[in-house]
Amino acid sequence: MTKISVVLPTYNEAENIKLLLPALKKVLEDITSKSYEIIIVDDNSPDNTATVAKETARSIGIDNNLKVIVREGKRGLATAVIDGFKASSGDYLVVMDADLQHPPEKIKE
């Protein structure tokens, strides 16, 4: 089965991640059933984005599909994306901003 990896670079996205993870779950499970992973690469957000992501994933039943990488002392979108790619195991890689500018439904396209 084809596996999709979604990389989400984050910094202070705790509120958005609560909305984004359920939307991603719906879209990804429509496409692949359970064969996906969501990789959050967080630049040590002071709003506890990483913790909120783990709690949200657990509450919607996708904690086994979630990887969270917290980068202490590192910053930057490009290196966050690269770190996410390195941690991925999917056949297809998707990068999305966590600020809700990109609708998860675009993944189907």
Buried (B, 14 or more C-beta within 10 A) or exposed (E): EEBBBBBBBBBBBBEBBBEBBBEBBEBBBEBBEEBBBBBBBBBBBEBBBBBBBBBBBEEBEBEEBBBBBBBEEEEEEEBBBBBBBEBBEBEBBBBBBBBBEBEBEEBEE
